[in-house]
């Protein structure tokens, strides 16, 4: 029983990281109806900015973390302005945006290969990772911290979407971007804001993953699992993305802990296949036709 509880806690922690990434996927999808596969690049960008800023600020995680979030958010805006906006202005077909996002993913990854090198880097021990014993159960303080910080960020995002004018504009654009523009919403500024929020959340997960594992230019590939979680929960649904992430993270850790760590990816992508076969819209998603 202790082992089961411990694996569930580990799964919730991993699912929390997936949730931060999956919510970013869903935010962009809800507005532009395409999956931004360059999202992993924002995660890596946040991780590297945090790494270098820790060196420059004498391991001040608060300053380094804040600059990391802002830097990743600005990189997301730059990606949208340089790669996606010219395509949006010429065509409404989201297929071209999807293809462009794949290209940008490779561009960002190779940018960091050139700038930082391909070797693995470990962040300084600025986030506590010591174990906490509760009876016969051992829990990492880092896992608890990840879960609590994720809740804080997602709660803040929900408050922003529900209680602010820009949040109302984002919710309106999720129904129909063109009509929102006709009602006076600055569409380009709105899309930039959405990308900034997605990049910011990706940076948080990038810092967590860099601490949990190590930092390297291909770390963004883990966002594929978060994308699967977004699909399982329902693309375009923020709450669905969170639920799907927690389910997948828990399932992955239970599989690794009680069956085999080699089967954890089989479970994740098996869930994707099952979802597409039996409920393509996901748990909380709605069927949406492509905007033309």
Secondary structure, DSSP 8 states (H G I E B T S, - for coil): -HHHHHHHHHHHHHHHHHHHHHHHHHHHHHHHSS--TTHHHHHHHHHHHHHHHHHHTTS-HHHHHHHHHHHHHHHHHHHIIIIIHHHHHH---HHHHHHHHHHHHHHHHHHHHHHH-SS-B---S-S---EEEETTEEEEHHHHHHHHHHHHHHHHHHHHHHHSHHHHHHHHHHH-HHHHHHTT--HHHHHHHHHHHHHHHHHHHHHHHHHHS-B-GGGGGGHHHHHHHHHHH-TT-HHHHHHHHHHHHHHHHHHHHHT-GGGHHHHHHHHHHHHHHH-TTTTT--------
